[in-house]
Amino acid sequence: MEKLRVVSEVPGPDSSPYGEWGRLTRFLESARLAFARERDLWVSLGVDEQVRISASGYNVAVRKHIDAVEDGEMLHASVLLHSYALAESAAADRLAMDLRSLRGIEDWGARLLSANDCDWSEVKGGLAGAVEVAVVRNAFAHGSRAVDPPAHARLLAAGARTRPVGSVVTLPYSQLREFRARLLSLLNAAGI
């Protein structure tokens, strides 16, 4: 098996988050294609459940391997976490704040918008949409995968009327695209 190569662009002091955003988008779409091709390959072989795949210490039944590459939600969550981190980092840079001192998207998003004489009405999904992105991101980042009472209160405070307490958090591809569009809209409205 050929080794993977690491492709990294070291950002310069005046670089925007958009180069990394594009790289992440290409990764997402290429991974989706590769996963679909991998799934189709193994399904087309028609091998029985006893066959195992083994490579570099990874040893798994074919069905489990197919299940893994069909789990698009894991890929989507990874991309959402990275996208959110890019937006948050861009906010910290623009606001000249330490990244660790930023509070929720409600706070840093409002600061960004205010600094550019804008408000949430100029952001796709508005405040409620941005908070929904943060709540879903947190559910995956912290492994809870359900809306807990603090997340529900946060959504209600932002004006969102979705996702009741205890509801399972999912992340289909269409929602990932919507959430990334909301984050980009916030960065654009903020003049980043």
N, C-alpha and C positions, 0 to 999 in steps of 0.2 A: 504494500500500500504506500502510495506517495505521501510524503510529509506535507502538512499544511504550511503555507508561508504566512508570515505576519506582514500585513500591509498597514502601515501607520503613517499618518501625516502629522508631523509635529506642528501644532499651530503657532503662528507668530504672535507677537504682542498685540497686534491690531486685527487679528483674525476674528471672523464672526463664527457663530455656531453652525452656519449653514453648510460648510464643507463636511463636517462630521455628520450633520443631519442627512445629507445626500448619500454619504457612505453607508449610513445605517439603513436608509431606504433601499439602496441597492442590495445590501445584505439580506434584508427581509424578503424582497422579491426573489432573489436568487435562492435563498434557503427554501422558500415555498416551492419553487420549481424543482429543486433537488429532492426535497422530501416527497413530492408527488411522484417523481421519477423512481425513487427508491422503493416507494410503496408499490407502484405498478410493476416494477421488476419482480419483486418477491411474490406478489399475488399471481403474476402470470406464470411463474414456475410451477405452481400447483404442488409444492412440496408438503409433506404431512407434518403434523404437529411435533414429531420426534426430532426433526432437523434443528440443529443449533448453529448459530453463527458465532464465530470466534475470531477476534482480532485484537491485538495489543492488550490482552488481559480482559477484554469484554467478551463474555460468553453468555449468550441468551438464546432462547427458543425463537424461531422465526416469527411466530405469532406475537410474541412480546416486542420484537424488533419492529414489526409492522405497526403495532399499537403505539410505539414510541414516535415513529415518524408521522403517524396520523394525528398526534397531539399538537395541533397547531397552536392551541392556547398557550402552551409553554413558550413557544417562539414569540407569540404576540406579547405575552407578559414581559419577556426579556427586552423586546424592542420598546415597549411602553416605558419600562423602568429607565432605560438608557435615554429615551427621548425626553422624559421628564427631567432627568438629571442634566441634560444639555440645556434645557430651558431655564432651570433653576440656576445653573452655573452662569449662564448669560445674564440673568437678572442680577446675580451677585456682582458680576463684573461691571454692569451698567450702573448699578447703585453704589459701587465702590464699598461693598460690604463683605465681611467674611461670610463665606458660604454657610458655615455652621451657625451663624447668628440669624439666618433667615427663618421666619416662621412659615406658616402655611401659604399656599398659593394666593389665598385671600389677601394676605398682607403684602407679600413681595409683588404680586400682580398689580395690586392697587398702587403701590409705590412706583412701579414701572410706568403705569398708565398716567399717573399724576405728573411724573417727571416729563412726560411728552404731551401734556395738556389733553389727555384722553380719559375715557372712562370705560366701564365694562360694556356699555352698549355698543362699542366698536369692536368687540371681541366675539368671535363665533361662539355661540352658546352662552355668552355673558358670564357673570360670576357663577351662576348655578352650574353651567357646563364645565367651567374650570375646576370647581370644587368636586364635581363628579369624577373628572379625570384623576384628581388627587386621591379621592377615596378608593377608586379602583386600583390605582397604582399602589397605595398603601396595603390594600387587601392582598395583593400578590407579593409585595416586598416583604411583608411581615408574616405571610403564610396563613392568614386567617381565612381567606376565601369566603367570608361572609360579612354582611354589614352589621357591625356592632352598634350599641346605643350611641357612643360618641360620634361615630361616622354618620349615623342617621341624623343626630342633632346638628352636625356640621352641614349636612345637605339641606336640612330644613332652614337653617339660619341663612344659607345662601339663596334660598328661594326654590330649591329643587323639590319636586314632589314625587320622586321615584325612589326605588330601592328601599323597601321597608326593612325594619330590624330583622335580622336573621336570614334575609334573602341571600342566596348564593351568588357570588360575584363571578361572572363569566366574561370572556373577552374574545368574541368572534372577530374575524378579520375586518368586517365592516365597521365594527365599533372601534377597533384599533385605529383605522384610518380616520374616523371621526375625531377621536381623542387627539391624534397627532395634528390634525387640522386645527383644532382648538388651540393647542399649544403654539403652533406657528402663527395663528391669528393674534394671539397675545403678544408674541415677540414683534410681529409686524406693527401692531397698533402702538407698541411702546417705542417704535423707531429703531429697533435692533436689526 
